[in-house]
Amino acid sequence: MSFFKIRSIQSKILSLFLFLLLVVQLVSFFSTFQASKQLEDIQLTNRLSNAKDVFETQFTNRSYYLSAFAETAAKDYGLKSVLQEDNKSFLVALNNHRKRINSDLAMAIDNDGLVFAQLVTLKTPEGKTRVVVGKGQGAYFSQERELFAEANTQLIKLNDRLYQLSLAPIKSGSRDIGWIGFGYLIDEDLALDLANLTDVNIAFVLNDGESSELIAANQYKRLSDGIVSIGNILKNDDGAYVHEEVLVGQLVDSNINAVLYKSKADLLASIGVEWLRLALLIALTVALSVIGAVAIARGLTQPITQLVSQVKLISQGNYDKSVAVDGSKELKELSDEFNHMTEAIVSREQTISFQAFHDSLSHLPNRNSLLKSLAKRKQAQQDFIVIQLCYLGAEDITDTLGYQVGDEVINEVAERIVKTQLGLSCFHLGGENFVLLADMQEVEPLIEQLLAQLTIRCQYENISLHLQFAVGVAISSLHNGGDETELLQKSNVALQHAKKNKQAYQVYDPQFDQHAVERLFLTNSLKQAIEQDELTLFYQPKLRLSDMTISHVEALVRWQHPEKGLIPPDAFISIAEKTGQMDALTRWVTNAAVSQYVSWQKMGFDINIAINISAANIMDKSYPDYVISLKEQHQLCDNAITLEVTEEAVVEDAQKATEILCYLREHGFKLSIDDYGTGYSSLAQLKHLPVHELKIDRSFVQHLSTDESDKIIVRSTLELAHNMGLSVVAEGIEDETALLWLKAQGCQLAQGYFISKPLPADVFEQWIENTPYHISRTKN
């Protein structure tokens, strides 16, 4: 029984709804028909009036635009600066202004009315526009002085072409020195543009009171064929057209009129009711209404359906729509809670999205945003510049003043970067590292302006921080590669190069990558090389000058790489220092040198071996203990091993260095100051150092035969050392003259390529057999 009641109710609802729908549609149809008739009458009356208002507004705005731009250009300092230069420079500057508003005419007139610069645009047969020097250049302006001196827009005719021209005075102080003007062509293109705006046909007509001449029209071909006659339109003989005339200007004794016209049939067709479409619309409305009536009858389940749909949308990540349920109080509350839940999820996702693409400290876009921006620029095939910069001393600031001050400095730098007026896109990669993207331009002036605006002095806890920056630059057109991260990597390589070489900025060079890859390869392989005994020692002889005997050698480490071959120490010593492997390297060298000393002792050679030790070895007491244990293990005699330490290692912590050196001397090691004269050690320091020997740097020895200044320095060093009871080694001897001079001055030991280059142990042993010098041998 209830089933039939439900069906009956649904039928009544549907019937009533359809009846009301038909009544509404009939009323609507009748109203539309009546309104269409009334609209035809109103449209014919108002359409051209509205078109006239639009035309006059557009034409007036065009005049104002020309006048304003001419006045602006006349005040441009750059244009004035080339006014007295050659005509070509002024034409280039004038053309640059012309291009800004895409004008068809640009000209400049002096106070006598002479046109000294004129540019006009012409269309090629292919439809392209090109700029040429106008025929009027070099001639006097055709208008009277009183007319062109007026700062307004006027109509002129040049080479049978009509222009809308605006002139403005060029001033020097309060004095007029000339006039500059820009103009637009009144032609078919203008008529077509205005016709599209007004939705009526446009024709420009020259009327001298007796006859009319057609200048341009948007229906030019039809007019020229005689199908439509302007004369008939103006006379309105047949009543097929409606028209309006607008005076746009005067040319000598003639008026320039714009004729706005359109056929009545076209006007009525544009507002006519499309009855077929209306019928289809009514049918569609009826169909949808029937569906709506059925849906209303089943509306009890609609709220629940909406809630289920919203849950599905939320699960798909679509939060744009909200649920609005008309029903019971409980369902209404449920829908409201769903909406609140959706808003909360949207808020959380927006926060997560912001955090994913912005730095949490500076709130600038982060690396994710940077990669997206790089990808967009690359896809758009834009040339641009990647600037990676950081401020120096960030770790010192944090270690000294704390993390809070470090963060404040980062925010200060970020704020200063954002405020630079250089059109840069700013990204923060964390810490002191920032990346800026700039449109293609000259790199050097851009970086100079950037650094000038970023060089700041911050005050924290009564400490003034003067921040300095290092900058690395990569250019997309020069350094672009596979993906968007490559430019970022290359700018970082340039930045590291700038920091390493203490430069303000550095543009990426492909050679940097070669060195970086090679250095990374060596860095990763050095530890393994030490552990797997890939190193080898070369020995460079030292000649005792008193009896011309080879009594000492210096052990120089080389890396015999299985792939790269023999690698010199300059390529990996700095790597060992930076990666904390210097201690292991020095211990390997020491152990190998001691073993070689023992081997030569067994062969009857009494040769002292010098080993270079670093500042890290001097500052760490474990190395002295290690070398002492080796000496005791092999029962070496005193002064069998010479330990060479640089001045830099001694100066770094003179007190501790002195303690360690004293400790080594007490255990029978000969001590030498290497590269003396290139560091910062003073005589006062040298006096307290427990060393036996000074080694004069090669830079003072190489040119002894030709440079008197070097002789003075070396002679003074020898006298100083001898007075202090120290022996002297001169390295870098490359000719016999220097060798003999040093011998005459009482130098104890000489070392250099003139005597011998560094040699492997087996080659050195062969060299000993053939050298003209004596060899120091053990005593039986």
C-alpha positions in Angstrom: 0.0 0.0 0.0 2.8 2.4 0.9 4.5 1.6 -2.4 1.5 2.9 -4.4 1.2 6.0 -2.2 4.9 6.8 -2.9 4.3 6.3 -6.6 1.2 8.5 -6.6 3.1 11.3 -4.8 5.9 11.1 -7.3 3.4 11.3 -10.2 1.6 14.3 -8.7 4.9 16.1 -8.2 6.0 15.4 -11.7 2.7 16.4 -13.3 2.5 19.7 -11.4 6.2 20.4 -12.1 5.7 19.8 -15.9 2.5 22.0 -16.0 4.3 24.9 -14.3 7.3 24.4 -16.5 5.1 24.7 -19.7 3.4 27.8 -18.4 6.8 29.4 -17.6 8.3 28.5 -21.0 5.2 29.9 -22.9 5.4 33.2 -21.0 9.2 33.3 -21.6 8.8 32.6 -25.3 6.1 35.4 -25.7 8.3 37.8 -23.7 11.3 37.0 -25.8 9.3 37.6 -29.0 8.0 41.0 -27.8 11.5 42.0 -26.5 13.1 41.1 -29.8 10.7 43.5 -31.7 11.4 46.3 -29.3 15.1 45.7 -29.4 15.2 46.0 -33.2 13.8 49.5 -33.0 16.1 50.5 -30.1 19.1 49.0 -31.8 18.8 50.9 -35.0 18.5 54.1 -33.0 21.4 53.5 -30.6 23.9 51.2 -32.3 25.7 53.8 -34.4 25.5 56.3 -31.6 27.4 53.9 -29.3 29.8 53.1 -32.2 30.5 56.8 -32.6 31.2 57.2 -28.9 33.6 54.2 -29.0 35.3 55.5 -32.2 35.8 59.0 -30.8 37.1 57.6 -27.5 39.6 55.3 -29.3 40.8 58.0 -31.7 41.1 60.6 -28.9 43.0 58.1 -26.7 45.3 57.5 -29.6 46.0 61.2 -29.8 46.7 61.5 -26.1 49.0 58.5 -26.3 51.0 60.0 -29.1 51.2 63.4 -27.3 52.3 61.8 -24.0 54.9 59.7 -25.6 56.3 62.5 -27.7 56.6 64.7 -24.6 58.3 61.8 -22.7 60.7 61.1 -25.6 61.6 64.8 -25.9 62.7 64.8 -22.2 64.8 61.6 -22.6 68.4 62.4 -21.6 69.8 59.5 -23.8 68.1 61.0 -26.9 69.5 64.5 -26.1 72.9 63.1 -25.5 73.2 61.9 -29.1 71.5 65.0 -30.6 74.8 66.6 -31.4 76.5 63.4 -32.5 76.4 61.9 -36.0 72.9 61.5 -37.6 73.2 57.7 -37.6 73.4 57.5 -33.8 70.4 59.9 -33.4 68.4 57.7 -35.9 69.2 54.6 -33.9 68.1 56.3 -30.7 65.0 57.7 -32.4 64.1 54.2 -33.8 64.4 52.7 -30.3 61.7 55.1 -29.1 59.6 54.4 -32.1 59.7 50.7 -31.5 58.3 51.3 -27.9 54.9 52.4 -29.3 55.3 50.7 -32.7 54.6 54.0 -34.5 54.6 54.3 -38.3 56.4 57.7 -38.3 59.2 59.2 -36.2 60.8 62.5 -37.0 62.8 65.4 -35.5 62.8 69.0 -36.6 65.1 71.8 -35.7 64.0 75.4 -34.8 64.3 76.4 -38.5 61.8 73.7 -39.5 64.4 71.5 -41.1 63.6 67.8 -40.8 67.0 66.4 -39.8 65.7 62.9 -38.9 62.8 61.0 -40.3 61.9 57.3 -40.1 58.8 55.7 -41.7 57.6 52.1 -41.9 56.9 50.3 -45.1 55.3 46.9 -45.8 57.1 44.5 -48.1 55.3 42.4 -50.6 55.6 39.5 -48.1 53.6 41.5 -45.6 56.6 42.3 -43.3 57.3 45.7 -41.9 60.6 47.5 -42.4 61.8 50.9 -41.3 63.5 53.3 -43.7 64.7 56.8 -43.7 61.8 59.0 -44.9 62.1 61.1 -48.1 61.4 64.2 -46.1 64.7 64.0 -44.2 66.8 66.9 -45.1 63.8 69.0 -46.3 61.8 71.6 -44.5 58.6 70.5 -42.7 55.6 71.2 -44.9 53.4 72.6 -42.1 53.5 76.2 -41.1 55.6 77.1 -38.0 52.6 78.1 -36.0 50.9 74.8 -36.6 53.8 72.4 -35.8 54.8 74.5 -32.8 51.6 73.6 -31.1 52.0 70.7 -28.8 49.0 68.7 -30.0 48.1 66.0 -32.4 47.5 66.9 -36.1 47.0 65.2 -39.4 49.7 65.5 -42.1 50.1 63.9 -45.5 53.6 62.6 -46.4 54.3 60.8 -49.7 50.5 60.3 -50.3 50.1 58.7 -46.9 48.0 60.2 -44.1 49.5 60.3 -40.6 48.1 61.2 -37.2 51.2 63.1 -35.8 52.1 64.6 -32.4 55.0 66.9 -31.9 56.7 67.9 -28.6 59.5 70.4 -28.0 63.1 69.3 -27.2 64.4 71.7 -24.6 67.8 72.6 -23.4 67.1 74.3 -20.1 64.2 76.7 -20.8 65.2 77.0 -24.5 63.5 75.0 -27.3 66.2 73.4 -29.5 64.0 71.4 -31.7 60.9 69.2 -32.0 60.3 65.4 -31.9 57.2 63.7 -33.3 55.7 60.3 -33.6 52.8 59.3 -35.8 50.4 56.5 -36.7 49.3 55.8 -40.2 45.6 56.2 -41.1 45.1 53.3 -43.4 43.1 50.1 -44.0 44.6 48.4 -40.9 43.4 51.3 -38.7 40.0 51.1 -40.3 39.8 47.4 -39.7 40.9 47.7 -36.1 38.3 50.3 -35.3 35.7 48.4 -37.2 36.3 45.4 -35.0 36.0 47.6 -31.9 32.8 49.4 -33.0 31.3 46.4 -34.8 30.4 48.7 -37.7 32.2 49.5 -41.0 34.7 52.4 -41.0 35.8 54.6 -43.9 38.1 57.6 -43.8 37.1 60.3 -46.4 38.8 63.5 -47.5 36.1 66.1 -48.1 37.0 69.6 -49.6 33.3 70.7 -49.7 32.8 69.9 -53.4 34.0 66.3 -53.7 34.9 63.4 -51.5 38.0 61.1 -51.8 38.2 57.7 -50.1 41.4 57.4 -48.0 41.0 54.0 -46.4 38.2 51.6 -45.4 37.9 48.2 -43.8 35.9 47.1 -46.8 38.3 48.5 -49.3 38.0 45.9 -52.0 34.2 46.0 -52.0 34.3 49.8 -52.2 36.7 49.8 -55.1 34.5 47.3 -57.0 31.6 49.7 -56.8 29.3 47.2 -55.0 29.0 49.6 -52.1 29.3 53.3 -52.8 30.3 55.8 -50.1 28.2 58.4 -51.9 25.1 56.3 -51.6 25.8 55.7 -48.0 26.1 59.4 -47.2 23.0 60.2 -49.2 21.2 57.2 -47.8 19.2 57.0 -51.0 17.9 53.5 -50.7 17.6 53.3 -46.9 19.6 50.1 -46.7 22.3 51.6 -44.6 22.5 53.8 -41.5 25.6 55.9 -41.0 27.3 58.6 -38.8 30.1 61.0 -39.7 32.8 62.1 -37.3 35.3 64.9 -38.0 38.7 63.6 -37.1 40.8 66.5 -38.3 41.7 68.9 -41.1 44.3 68.8 -43.9 44.9 72.3 -45.4 41.4 73.3 -46.5 39.9 69.9 -46.4 38.2 67.9 -43.6 39.1 64.4 -42.8 35.9 62.6 -41.8 35.3 59.1 -40.5 32.2 57.5 -41.9 30.7 54.8 -39.6 28.1 52.8 -41.5 26.4 49.4 -41.5 23.5 47.8 -43.3 20.2 47.6 -41.4 20.0 43.9 -42.3 23.4 43.2 -40.6 22.3 45.2 -37.5 19.0 43.3 -37.2 20.7 40.0 -37.9 23.1 40.5 -35.0 20.2 40.9 -32.5 17.8 38.5 -34.1 16.5 35.7 -32.0 17.6 32.2 -33.1 14.3 30.5 -32.8 15.8 27.0 -33.5 18.3 27.4 -30.7 15.5 28.7 -28.4 13.4 25.7 -29.2 16.3 23.3 -28.5 16.9 25.2 -25.3 13.3 24.8 -24.3 13.4 21.1 -25.1 16.6 20.7 -23.1 15.1 22.6 -20.2 12.0 20.4 -20.2 14.1 17.3 -20.3 16.3 18.5 -17.4 13.3 19.6 -15.5 11.7 16.2 -15.7 14.9 14.7 -14.5 14.9 17.3 -11.7 11.4 16.4 -10.7 12.3 12.7 -10.4 15.4 13.7 -8.4 13.3 15.8 -6.1 11.0 12.9 -5.5 14.0 10.9 -4.5 15.5 13.8 -2.6 15.5 11.9 0.7 18.8 10.2 -0.3 20.4 13.2 -1.8 22.2 14.6 1.4 23.8 11.3 2.0 24.9 11.0 -1.6 26.4 14.5 -1.4 28.4 13.5 1.7 29.6 10.3 0.1 30.7 12.3 -3.1 32.5 14.8 -0.9 34.4 12.1 0.9 35.5 10.6 -2.5 36.6 14.1 -3.7 38.7 14.6 -0.5 40.3 11.2 -0.9 41.3 12.3 -4.5 42.8 15.5 -3.2 40.0 17.8 -4.5 39.0 20.3 -1.9 37.4 23.1 -4.0 33.7 22.2 -3.4 31.8 22.3 -0.1 28.8 20.3 1.0 25.5 22.2 1.5 22.7 19.9 2.6 19.0 20.9 3.0 17.5 18.3 5.3 17.3 17.4 8.9 19.3 19.1 11.6 21.6 16.1 12.1 22.4 16.0 8.3 23.0 19.7 8.3 25.5 19.4 11.2 27.2 16.5 9.5 27.7 18.5 6.3 29.0 21.4 8.3 31.6 19.2 10.0 32.6 17.8 6.6 33.2 21.4 5.4 35.3 22.2 8.5 37.3 19.1 8.0 38.0 20.0 4.4 39.1 23.5 5.3 41.5 22.1 7.9 43.0 19.7 5.4 43.4 22.4 2.8 45.1 24.7 5.4 47.5 21.9 6.5 48.3 21.0 2.8 49.0 24.7 2.0 51.4 24.8 5.0 53.1 21.6 3.9 53.3 22.9 0.3 54.8 26.2 1.4 57.4 24.4 3.6 58.2 22.1 0.7 59.1 25.0 -1.6 60.4 27.6 0.9 63.2 27.8 3.4 62.0 27.6 6.9 64.4 30.3 8.2 64.4 33.0 5.5 61.0 32.0 3.9 62.7 32.5 0.5 62.0 29.9 -2.2 64.2 26.9 -1.7 66.0 24.3 -3.9 62.8 22.7 -5.0 61.5 26.0 -6.2 64.8 26.7 -7.9 64.8 23.5 -9.8 61.2 24.2 -11.0 62.2 27.7 -12.1 65.3 26.4 -13.9 63.1 23.8 -15.7 60.6 26.5 -16.8 63.3 28.8 -18.1 65.0 25.9 -20.0 61.7 24.8 -21.5 61.0 28.4 -22.6 64.5 28.4 -24.2 65.4 31.7 -22.4 69.0 32.8 -21.9 69.7 33.6 -18.3 72.4 33.8 -15.6 72.7 31.6 -12.5 74.4 33.5 -9.7 75.4 31.4 -6.6 76.7 33.4 -3.7 77.5 32.9 0.0 78.9 35.2 2.6 82.3 34.3 4.1 83.0 33.4 7.7 79.5 31.9 8.5 81.0 29.2 10.7 83.1 31.7 12.6 80.0 33.8 13.3 78.0 30.8 14.6 80.9 29.4 16.6 81.7 32.8 18.2 78.2 34.4 18.7 75.9 31.4 18.6 73.2 30.0 16.3 70.7 32.7 17.1 73.0 35.5 15.8 74.0 33.2 12.9 70.3 32.9 11.9 69.8 36.7 12.3 72.7 37.3 9.9 71.2 34.9 7.4 67.9 36.7 7.5 69.7 40.1 7.2 71.4 38.9 4.1 68.2 37.4 2.7 66.3 40.6 3.3 69.1 42.6 1.6 69.1 40.3 -1.4 65.3 40.7 -1.8 65.6 44.5 -1.7 68.2 44.7 -4.5 66.7 46.5 -7.5 68.2 44.3 -10.1 65.3 42.2 -11.2 66.6 39.0 -9.7 64.8 35.8 -8.7 66.0 34.9 -5.2 66.4 31.4 -3.7 67.9 30.2 -0.4 69.6 26.9 -0.4 70.2 26.9 3.3 72.8 28.3 5.6 74.8 31.1 4.0 74.2 29.9 0.4 71.9 31.7 -2.0 71.1 31.4 -5.7 69.9 34.3 -7.9 68.5 34.0 -11.5 68.9 37.0 -13.8 67.9 37.6 -17.4 70.7 37.6 -19.9 72.9 40.8 -19.6 76.5 41.8 -19.0 77.9 39.8 -16.1 80.5 42.1 -14.6 78.4 45.2 -14.1 75.6 43.1 -12.7 77.8 41.4 -10.1 79.4 44.7 -9.2 76.0 46.3 -8.5 74.9 43.2 -6.6 78.0 43.2 -4.3 77.8 46.9 -3.8 74.2 46.5 -2.5 75.0 43.4 -0.4 78.2 44.6 1.3 76.8 45.3 4.7 78.0 45.9 8.3 75.9 44.2 11.0 76.0 45.0 14.7 75.5 42.1 17.1 76.4 42.1 20.8 78.7 45.1 20.4 80.6 43.3 17.6 80.6 44.8 14.1 80.4 42.2 11.4 81.6 43.3 8.0 80.1 40.6 5.6 82.0 39.8 2.5 80.7 37.6 -0.3 82.0 35.1 -2.9 80.0 34.6 -6.1 80.0 31.9 -8.7 78.4 32.5 -12.1 77.1 30.1 -14.8 75.5 31.3 -18.1 72.8 29.1 -19.7 73.8 29.9 -23.3 77.5 29.0 -22.6 77.4 26.4 -19.8 74.0 24.6 -20.3 74.1 20.8 -20.4 71.8 17.9 -19.7 69.3 18.8 -17.0 68.5 21.9 -15.0 70.8 20.8 -12.1 73.9 21.1 -14.2 73.9 24.9 -14.3 73.5 24.8 -10.6 76.4 22.5 -10.2 78.6 24.6 -12.5 77.8 27.8 -10.7 78.8 26.1 -7.4 82.1 24.9 -9.0 82.7 28.6 -9.9 81.8 29.7 -6.4 84.2 27.2 -4.8 86.9 28.4 -7.2 86.3 32.0 -6.2 86.5 31.1 -2.5 89.6 29.1 -3.0 91.4 31.9 -4.9 90.0 34.7 -2.7 88.1 36.4 -5.6 85.0 38.4 -5.4 83.4 36.4 -8.2 84.2 33.8 -10.8 82.5 32.8 -14.0 82.5 29.1 -14.6 85.2 27.7 -16.8 85.1 24.1 -18.1 88.6 23.6 -16.9 87.3 23.9 -13.3 85.3 20.7 -13.8 88.3 18.8 -15.1 90.3 19.8 -12.1 87.4 19.2 -9.7 86.8 15.7 -11.1 90.5 14.9 -11.0 90.7 16.2 -7.5 87.6 14.2 -6.4 89.0 11.1 -7.9 92.3 11.5 -6.1 90.5 12.4 -2.8 88.6 9.2 -2.9 91.6 7.1 -3.9 94.3 8.5 -1.6 93.3 6.6 1.6 93.4 3.3 -0.4 96.7 4.3 -2.0 98.3 4.7 1.4 96.8 1.5 2.7 97.7 -0.6 -0.4 101.3 0.8 -0.7 100.7 2.6 -4.1 103.1 5.3 -3.0 106.8 5.4 -3.7 109.8 7.5 -2.7 112.2 9.4 -5.0 115.5 10.6 -3.6 117.2 13.9 -4.6 121.0 14.0 -3.7 122.5 16.7 -1.6 126.2 17.5 -2.3 128.5 18.3 0.6 130.5 21.2 -0.9 133.5 20.9 1.4 134.7 17.7 -0.3 132.1 17.4 -3.1 130.6 14.2 -1.6 127.0 12.9 -1.8 126.3 12.7 1.9 122.5 13.5 2.1 119.3 12.9 0.1 115.8 14.3 0.4 113.0 11.7 0.3 110.2 13.0 -2.0 106.9 11.0 -2.2 105.2 10.1 -5.5 102.0 8.3 -6.1 102.3 5.4 -8.6 98.6 5.2 -9.5 97.6 2.0 -11.4 95.5 4.0 -13.9 96.9 7.6 -13.8 100.5 6.7 -13.7 103.0 8.7 -11.6 101.3 11.5 -9.8 103.5 14.4 -8.3 103.1 15.4 -4.7 101.6 18.8 -5.6 98.5 17.0 -6.8 97.7 15.1 -3.6 99.6 16.7 -0.6 96.9 19.4 -0.2 94.2 16.7 -0.4 95.9 14.8 2.4 96.0 18.0 4.5 92.3 18.8 4.0 91.0 15.2 4.4 93.0 14.5 7.6 95.3 11.9 6.0 98.5 13.9 6.4 99.5 11.9 9.5 99.1 8.5 7.7 100.9 9.8 4.6 103.9 11.2 6.7 104.1 7.9 8.6 104.2 6.0 5.4 107.0 8.2 4.1 108.9 8.0 7.4 108.7 4.2 7.5 109.8 3.8 3.8 112.7 6.3 4.3 113.9 4.5 7.4 113.8 1.1 5.7 115.7 2.6 2.7 118.3 4.0 5.1 118.8 0.6 6.7 119.1 -1.0 3.2 121.7 1.5 2.1 123.7 1.0 5.3 123.9 -2.7 4.5 125.2 -1.7 1.0 127.9 0.5 2.6 126.3 3.8 1.8 126.3 6.3 4.7 123.7 8.7 3.5 121.5 10.9 5.7 117.8 10.9 4.5 115.7 14.1 5.0 112.0 13.7 5.5 109.4 16.6 5.1 107.0 16.8 8.0 103.9 19.0 8.1 102.4 21.4 10.6 99.9 18.7 11.6 102.8 16.4 12.5 104.5 19.0 14.6 101.3 19.8 16.5 100.5 16.1 17.2 103.0 14.4 19.7 102.0 11.0 18.5 104.2 11.4 15.4 107.4 12.3 17.3 106.8 9.2 19.4 106.3 7.1 16.2 109.5 8.3 14.5 111.5 7.8 17.8 110.2 4.2 18.0 111.3 3.6 14.5 114.8 4.9 15.2 115.1 2.7 18.3 113.6 -0.3 16.5 116.2 -0.1 13.7 119.0 1.1 16.0 119.7 4.1 13.9 122.6 6.4 14.8 122.0 10.0 15.7 121.6 12.4 12.8 120.8 9.6 10.4 117.4 11.1 9.7 116.8 14.8 9.1 113.3 16.1 9.7 112.5 19.2 7.6 109.7 21.5 8.8 108.4 24.6 7.1 108.5 28.1 8.6 104.7 28.1 8.5 104.5 25.1 10.8 106.8 26.8 13.3 105.0 30.2 13.2 101.5 28.7 13.7 102.2 27.9 17.3 105.9 28.7 18.1 105.8 27.6 21.7 104.4 24.1 21.0 106.6 23.7 17.9 109.6 24.5 20.0 108.7 21.9 22.6 108.2 19.2 20.0 111.4 20.1 18.1 113.3 20.0 21.4 111.8 16.6 22.1 113.0 15.3 18.7 116.4 16.8 19.0 116.9 15.1 22.4 116.3 11.8 20.7 119.0 12.3 18.1 117.2 13.7 15.0 118.7 16.4 12.9 116.2 19.3 12.4 116.0 21.6 9.4 113.9 24.7 8.6 112.6 24.2 5.1 112.1 27.0 2.5 113.7 29.6 4.8 112.9 33.1 3.7 109.5 32.5 2.2 107.5 32.5 5.5 107.1 34.8 8.5 109.6 33.5 11.0 111.5 36.2 12.8 115.1 36.2 14.0 113.8 36.2 17.5 111.9 32.9 16.8 114.8 31.4 15.0 117.1 32.1 17.9 114.9 29.9 20.2 114.3 27.0 17.7 116.4 23.9 18.4 117.3 23.3 14.8 120.6 22.4 13.2 120.1 23.6 9.7 118.5 26.2 7.4 117.3 25.4 3.9 117.4 28.4 1.6 114.4 28.4 -0.7 115.0 27.8 -4.4 113.5 31.2 -5.3 116.7 32.9 -3.9 119.1 30.4 -5.5 117.9 29.8 -9.1 119.2 33.1 -10.4 122.3 33.5 -8.3 124.5 33.7 -11.4 122.6 36.8 -12.8 120.9 38.5 -9.9 123.0 40.5 -7.4 120.1 41.0 -5.0 119.7 37.2 -4.6 123.5 37.0 -3.9 123.1 39.6 -1.1 120.2 37.7 0.4 121.9 34.3 0.3 125.2 35.7 1.6 123.4 37.4 4.5 121.5 34.2 5.3 124.8 32.2 5.2 126.5 34.6 7.6 123.4 34.7 9.9 123.2 30.9 10.0 126.9 30.4 10.6 126.9 32.9 13.4 124.1 31.0 15.0 126.0 27.7 14.6 123.6 26.4 11.9 124.6 24.6 8.7 122.9 25.7 5.4 121.4 23.8 2.5 120.8 25.6 -0.8 118.2 24.0 -3.0 117.3 24.8 -6.6 120.8 24.9 -8.1 120.6 24.8 -11.8 124.1 25.7 -13.0 127.7 25.3 -12.1 128.3 29.0 -11.5 125.8 29.0 -8.6 127.3 25.8 -7.2 130.8 27.2 -7.1 129.7 30.5 -5.7 127.9 28.8 -2.9 131.0 26.7 -2.2 133.1 29.8 -2.0 130.6 31.4 0.5 130.9 28.4 2.8 127.5 26.8 2.2 127.5 23.2 3.5 125.1 21.4 1.2 123.7 22.0 -2.3 120.7 20.4 -3.9 119.2 20.9 -7.4 118.7 19.6 -10.9 122.3 20.6 -11.8 123.4 17.8 -9.4 120.6 15.4 -10.1 116.8 15.4 -10.3 114.8 13.2 -7.8 115.4 9.5 -8.6 113.8 6.2 -7.6 116.0 4.2 -5.2 117.2 1.7 -7.8 118.0 4.4 -10.3 119.7 6.4 -7.6 122.0 3.4 -6.9 122.9 3.2 -10.6 123.5 7.0 -10.6 125.9 6.6 -7.7 128.1 4.3 -9.8 128.4 6.9 -12.6 128.4 10.3 -10.8 131.6 12.3 -10.8 131.0 13.1 -7.1 132.2 11.0 -4.2 129.8 8.9 -2.1 129.8 9.0 1.6 130.3 5.4 2.8 130.1 3.6 6.2 133.2 3.1 8.2 134.3 -0.5 8.7 
